[in-house]
Amino acid sequence: MNNIWIIDLEAVESRYTGQWKKHFPELLRASSYPNEYNIEVIEGPTDIPAATTPGAFLNFGGTNIYKSAQTVKISRLFCENKVKPGDHFIYTDAWNPSIIQLKYMSQLLEIPIKIHGLWHAGNYDPNDFLGRLIKDTWVKTFEKSLAQAIDYNWFASDDHLKMFRENFGYDDIECFRTGWPMEYLHKMFKPKKKEDIILFPHRIAPEKQPEIFEDLAKALPEYKFIMCQRHNFTKEQYHDLLERSKMVFSANIQETLGISCYEGALAGAIPMVPDRLSYTEMYSEEFKYPSEWTESWESYLKYKDRLVQEIRIWMTRYDTIVETGKLKQLADTLHKNYFSCSGLKKVLFNGK
C-alpha cells in the first residue's frame, strides 16, 4: 500500500491552520478508496512559541523549529525504508525548506515520489512580509528551487497563480489551481440575530491597511467597528461574532484568497471588498467597491466620503440584500470553486 504523507503547518488555534490539523487528514481519508493509500501526518513539536510575530501569520523563529523537526522525521522515514515508490508528500505550506532535502533523498536513493505544495505567499508577492522585508536575491532563488522541486505547485485562485508565474516564468515550473481543503466550513455557521457590527477580520499588518478601518469607525459612529485580532478571540468566539455581524470589510492590498471574507458570507455577513487582487475573480459585482477608493491612504482620503456613503447604504439595505439570495449564492459559488480541493483530490485519487 502506498502512502500519502501530509507535512502540515503548525496549528494556530485562532487561524485556519488549527482546523486543518484535524480536517485535512479526515478529508483525504474520506476521499480515498478503501485501502488505496495509508494517510499519515508528519508534524513538528508542540513546544514552539504559541504567539505569532506581530503582524505575521506565524512566529518566525518557532516555524523553523517546527519545520526542522519535520525534516528529521522525513529523513528517518527514508532510513527505515517506509517511503515507497509512488508515495505522495503534501506540504500544506510550500514555503518549507524540507522540500529540498526530500527531493535530494528521493533522487539519490532512486525512490520516485510526488511532491505537492500549497502556496500561500512569498517573496514573489511585493506586499507579503517576505516581499517587503527581504530584498536580497537569495530568497527569490530559494523560492524558485522550491517550485522546481515540487511536482504540483497548487494555488487557490487564478490571481495568485498568475502572480507566481509572472515572477518565475512559465516553462520549467508546473502550476495548478485547486480550491483549498476547507469543505468543513460550508456548514459550520448558524443563523443568529444580526447587530450593526462591521468586522475587520484580517491580520493587523501594513498590507491589510487597518488604518482605513479605524478611520471609518470614527466617520460611522452609528455602527460598531471591531478589529478582531486586537481581542484575541478563540475560534468559537470569532465565529459567534461573525454570525452576529452584518458586514466584513476589506481594504487589502495583498490577498491571494481571502478566507475571512468567505467565512463572513457563510455566516450571513456581507463581504465588502475592493475590486482588485483575488477578489476581482471571486466576488460578484454587488459585493465589490472600486479599487481606487482604497489603493492607498491618500486614495482613501480622496474617496472617503463615497466609501462612507456606500457603507451606510449597504448596512441600511442589509435585509434586502440577504432576501435576494445573492449572499447565499456567493457563498455556494465560493465553496464550489475556491474552498473545496477538487483539483488536488483528482490528482491523488484519479491519477490525473
QUIPE-V228354 format. One record per pair of residues at least 6 apart in sequence whose ideal C-beta (glycine too) atoms are under 8 Angstrom apart, sorted by the first residue. I is the first residue (numbers start at 1). J is the second residue. If there is no record, write none. Layout:
i=(I | I)
j=(J | J)
This chain:
i=(1 | 1 | 1 | 1 | 2 | 2 | 2 | 2 | 2 | 2 | 2 | 3 | 3 | 3 | 3 | 3 | 3 | 3 | 3 | 3 | 4 | 4 | 4 | 4 | 4 | 4 | 4 | 4 | 4 | 4 | 5 | 5 | 5 | 5 | 5 | 5 | 5 | 5 | 5 | 5 | 6 | 6 | 6 | 6 | 6 | 6 | 6 | 6 | 6 | 7 | 7 | 7 | 7 | 7 | 7 | 7 | 7 | 7 | 8 | 8 | 8 | 8 | 8 | 8 | 8 | 8 | 9 | 9 | 9 | 9 | 9 | 10 | 10 | 10 | 10 | 10 | 10 | 10 | 11 | 11 | 11 | 11 | 12 | 12 | 12 | 12 | 13 | 13 | 14 | 14 | 14 | 14 | 14 | 15 | 16 | 16 | 17 | 18 | 19 | 19 | 19 | 19 | 20 | 20 | 23 | 23 | 23 | 23 | 24 | 24 | 25 | 25 | 27 | 27 | 27 | 27 | 28 | 28 | 28 | 28 | 28 | 29 | 31 | 31 | 31 | 32 | 32 | 32 | 33 | 36 | 37 | 37 | 42 | 42 | 42 | 42 | 43 | 43 | 44 | 44 | 44 | 44 | 44 | 44 | 45 | 45 | 45 | 48 | 48 | 48 | 48 | 48 | 49 | 49 | 49 | 50 | 51 | 52 | 52 | 53 | 53 | 54 | 55 | 55 | 55 | 55 | 55 | 56 | 56 | 56 | 57 | 57 | 67 | 67 | 67 | 68 | 70 | 70 | 71 | 71 | 71 | 74 | 74 | 74 | 74 | 74 | 75 | 75 | 77 | 78 | 78 | 78 | 83 | 83 | 83 | 83 | 84 | 85 | 85 | 85 | 86 | 86 | 86 | 87 | 87 | 87 | 88 | 88 | 88 | 88 | 88 | 89 | 89 | 89 | 89 | 89 | 90 | 90 | 90 | 91 | 91 | 91 | 91 | 91 | 91 | 92 | 93 | 93 | 93 | 94 | 94 | 94 | 94 | 94 | 94 | 94 | 94 | 94 | 95 | 95 | 95 | 95 | 95 | 95 | 96 | 96 | 99 | 99 | 99 | 99 | 99 | 100 | 100 | 100 | 102 | 102 | 102 | 103 | 103 | 105 | 106 | 106 | 114 | 114 | 115 | 115 | 115 | 115 | 116 | 116 | 116 | 116 | 116 | 116 | 117 | 117 | 117 | 117 | 117 | 117 | 118 | 118 | 118 | 119 | 119 | 119 | 119 | 119 | 120 | 121 | 121 | 121 | 121 | 121 | 122 | 122 | 122 | 122 | 122 | 123 | 123 | 123 | 123 | 123 | 123 | 124 | 124 | 124 | 124 | 124 | 124 | 124 | 125 | 125 | 125 | 125 | 126 | 127 | 127 | 127 | 128 | 128 | 129 | 130 | 132 | 132 | 140 | 143 | 144 | 144 | 147 | 147 | 147 | 147 | 148 | 148 | 150 | 151 | 152 | 152 | 152 | 152 | 153 | 153 | 153 | 153 | 153 | 154 | 154 | 154 | 154 | 154 | 155 | 155 | 155 | 155 | 155 | 155 | 155 | 156 | 156 | 156 | 156 | 156 | 156 | 156 | 156 | 157 | 157 | 157 | 157 | 157 | 157 | 157 | 158 | 158 | 158 | 159 | 159 | 159 | 159 | 159 | 160 | 160 | 160 | 161 | 161 | 161 | 163 | 164 | 165 | 165 | 176 | 176 | 177 | 178 | 178 | 178 | 178 | 179 | 179 | 179 | 179 | 179 | 179 | 179 | 179 | 180 | 180 | 180 | 180 | 180 | 181 | 181 | 181 | 182 | 182 | 182 | 182 | 183 | 183 | 183 | 183 | 185 | 185 | 185 | 185 | 185 | 186 | 186 | 186 | 186 | 188 | 188 | 189 | 189 | 189 | 189 | 189 | 189 | 189 | 190 | 191 | 191 | 192 | 192 | 192 | 192 | 193 | 194 | 194 | 194 | 194 | 194 | 195 | 195 | 195 | 195 | 196 | 196 | 196 | 196 | 196 | 197 | 197 | 197 | 197 | 197 | 197 | 197 | 197 | 197 | 198 | 198 | 198 | 198 | 198 | 198 | 198 | 198 | 198 | 198 | 198 | 198 | 198 | 199 | 199 | 199 | 199 | 199 | 199 | 199 | 199 | 199 | 199 | 200 | 200 | 200 | 200 | 200 | 200 | 200 | 200 | 200 | 201 | 201 | 201 | 201 | 201 | 201 | 201 | 201 | 202 | 202 | 202 | 202 | 202 | 202 | 203 | 204 | 204 | 204 | 204 | 207 | 207 | 207 | 208 | 208 | 208 | 208 | 208 | 209 | 209 | 209 | 209 | 209 | 209 | 210 | 211 | 212 | 212 | 212 | 212 | 213 | 213 | 213 | 213 | 214 | 214 | 215 | 215 | 216 | 216 | 216 | 216 | 216 | 217 | 217 | 219 | 219 | 220 | 220 | 220 | 223 | 223 | 226 | 226 | 228 | 228 | 233 | 239 | 239 | 242 | 242 | 242 | 242 | 242 | 243 | 243 | 245 | 245 | 245 | 246 | 246 | 246 | 246 | 247 | 247 | 247 | 247 | 247 | 247 | 247 | 247 | 247 | 248 | 248 | 248 | 248 | 248 | 248 | 248 | 248 | 249 | 249 | 250 | 250 | 250 | 250 | 250 | 250 | 250 | 251 | 251 | 251 | 252 | 252 | 252 | 252 | 252 | 253 | 253 | 253 | 253 | 254 | 255 | 255 | 255 | 256 | 256 | 257 | 257 | 258 | 258 | 258 | 258 | 259 | 261 | 261 | 261 | 261 | 262 | 262 | 262 | 262 | 262 | 262 | 264 | 264 | 265 | 265 | 265 | 265 | 265 | 266 | 268 | 268 | 270 | 270 | 270 | 270 | 270 | 271 | 271 | 271 | 272 | 272 | 272 | 272 | 272 | 273 | 273 | 273 | 273 | 273 | 274 | 274 | 274 | 274 | 274 | 274 | 274 | 275 | 275 | 275 | 275 | 276 | 276 | 279 | 280 | 282 | 282 | 282 | 283 | 284 | 284 | 284 | 286 | 286 | 287 | 289 | 289 | 290 | 292 | 292 | 293 | 293 | 293 | 293 | 293 | 294 | 294 | 294 | 300 | 314 | 321 | 346)
j=(35 | 36 | 37 | 38 | 36 | 37 | 38 | 84 | 86 | 87 | 88 | 37 | 38 | 39 | 40 | 82 | 83 | 84 | 87 | 88 | 28 | 32 | 37 | 38 | 39 | 40 | 87 | 88 | 90 | 348 | 40 | 41 | 42 | 74 | 77 | 83 | 87 | 88 | 89 | 90 | 24 | 25 | 28 | 39 | 40 | 41 | 42 | 90 | 92 | 42 | 70 | 74 | 89 | 90 | 91 | 92 | 96 | 98 | 17 | 20 | 21 | 24 | 41 | 42 | 43 | 92 | 17 | 20 | 58 | 92 | 93 | 17 | 44 | 48 | 58 | 62 | 63 | 66 | 17 | 18 | 20 | 21 | 18 | 52 | 57 | 58 | 234 | 235 | 232 | 233 | 234 | 235 | 238 | 57 | 182 | 259 | 92 | 235 | 182 | 184 | 185 | 235 | 92 | 181 | 181 | 182 | 183 | 184 | 92 | 181 | 39 | 41 | 181 | 183 | 184 | 341 | 37 | 39 | 181 | 345 | 348 | 39 | 345 | 348 | 349 | 39 | 348 | 349 | 349 | 349 | 88 | 348 | 70 | 73 | 74 | 77 | 70 | 73 | 65 | 66 | 67 | 68 | 69 | 70 | 65 | 66 | 69 | 59 | 62 | 63 | 65 | 66 | 59 | 61 | 62 | 59 | 59 | 58 | 59 | 59 | 60 | 204 | 129 | 203 | 204 | 205 | 206 | 129 | 203 | 205 | 120 | 203 | 96 | 97 | 98 | 98 | 96 | 98 | 97 | 98 | 101 | 89 | 98 | 101 | 102 | 105 | 101 | 105 | 83 | 105 | 109 | 111 | 105 | 106 | 111 | 113 | 111 | 111 | 112 | 113 | 112 | 113 | 114 | 111 | 113 | 114 | 113 | 114 | 115 | 116 | 348 | 102 | 113 | 114 | 115 | 116 | 116 | 118 | 344 | 99 | 115 | 116 | 117 | 118 | 150 | 118 | 117 | 118 | 120 | 117 | 118 | 119 | 120 | 146 | 147 | 150 | 153 | 154 | 119 | 120 | 121 | 122 | 143 | 146 | 117 | 146 | 115 | 117 | 146 | 149 | 150 | 145 | 146 | 149 | 113 | 115 | 149 | 115 | 149 | 111 | 112 | 113 | 151 | 152 | 149 | 150 | 151 | 152 | 150 | 151 | 152 | 154 | 344 | 347 | 146 | 147 | 150 | 152 | 153 | 154 | 154 | 156 | 180 | 153 | 154 | 155 | 160 | 164 | 256 | 128 | 129 | 130 | 254 | 256 | 128 | 130 | 131 | 139 | 143 | 130 | 131 | 134 | 139 | 140 | 143 | 131 | 140 | 143 | 163 | 164 | 167 | 168 | 131 | 163 | 254 | 256 | 132 | 207 | 253 | 254 | 207 | 254 | 205 | 139 | 206 | 207 | 167 | 168 | 168 | 173 | 153 | 164 | 168 | 173 | 172 | 173 | 174 | 174 | 174 | 176 | 344 | 347 | 164 | 173 | 174 | 175 | 176 | 176 | 177 | 178 | 343 | 344 | 161 | 164 | 175 | 176 | 177 | 178 | 256 | 177 | 178 | 179 | 180 | 256 | 257 | 278 | 338 | 177 | 256 | 257 | 278 | 281 | 282 | 338 | 177 | 278 | 281 | 256 | 277 | 278 | 280 | 281 | 256 | 257 | 278 | 175 | 176 | 177 | 256 | 175 | 173 | 175 | 343 | 347 | 343 | 341 | 342 | 343 | 344 | 336 | 337 | 338 | 339 | 340 | 341 | 342 | 343 | 257 | 259 | 338 | 339 | 341 | 340 | 341 | 344 | 259 | 339 | 340 | 341 | 335 | 339 | 340 | 341 | 262 | 263 | 266 | 335 | 339 | 266 | 331 | 335 | 339 | 239 | 266 | 239 | 242 | 243 | 263 | 266 | 267 | 268 | 243 | 243 | 268 | 240 | 243 | 244 | 268 | 244 | 244 | 245 | 246 | 268 | 318 | 224 | 244 | 245 | 246 | 222 | 223 | 224 | 246 | 315 | 223 | 224 | 225 | 226 | 241 | 244 | 245 | 246 | 247 | 216 | 220 | 223 | 224 | 225 | 226 | 245 | 246 | 247 | 248 | 249 | 311 | 315 | 226 | 228 | 241 | 242 | 245 | 247 | 248 | 249 | 264 | 269 | 208 | 210 | 213 | 225 | 226 | 227 | 228 | 248 | 249 | 228 | 238 | 242 | 248 | 260 | 261 | 263 | 264 | 208 | 210 | 229 | 250 | 252 | 260 | 229 | 210 | 227 | 229 | 230 | 252 | 253 | 254 | 250 | 251 | 252 | 253 | 254 | 251 | 252 | 253 | 294 | 297 | 300 | 227 | 297 | 251 | 294 | 297 | 300 | 225 | 227 | 249 | 251 | 225 | 227 | 300 | 304 | 225 | 249 | 307 | 308 | 311 | 223 | 225 | 304 | 308 | 308 | 311 | 312 | 311 | 315 | 241 | 245 | 238 | 241 | 241 | 263 | 267 | 248 | 263 | 264 | 267 | 269 | 267 | 268 | 264 | 267 | 269 | 269 | 270 | 315 | 318 | 264 | 269 | 270 | 271 | 272 | 311 | 314 | 315 | 318 | 260 | 261 | 263 | 264 | 269 | 270 | 271 | 272 | 272 | 311 | 258 | 261 | 271 | 272 | 273 | 274 | 279 | 274 | 294 | 300 | 258 | 273 | 274 | 277 | 279 | 276 | 277 | 295 | 296 | 277 | 277 | 278 | 279 | 277 | 278 | 278 | 338 | 273 | 278 | 279 | 282 | 339 | 271 | 273 | 279 | 283 | 271 | 331 | 334 | 335 | 338 | 339 | 270 | 271 | 271 | 327 | 330 | 331 | 334 | 331 | 322 | 327 | 287 | 314 | 318 | 321 | 327 | 283 | 287 | 330 | 287 | 289 | 310 | 311 | 314 | 279 | 283 | 287 | 288 | 289 | 288 | 289 | 290 | 291 | 293 | 294 | 295 | 288 | 289 | 290 | 291 | 291 | 295 | 288 | 288 | 334 | 337 | 338 | 330 | 326 | 330 | 333 | 321 | 326 | 330 | 307 | 310 | 303 | 299 | 303 | 299 | 300 | 303 | 306 | 307 | 300 | 303 | 307 | 307 | 321 | 327 | 352)
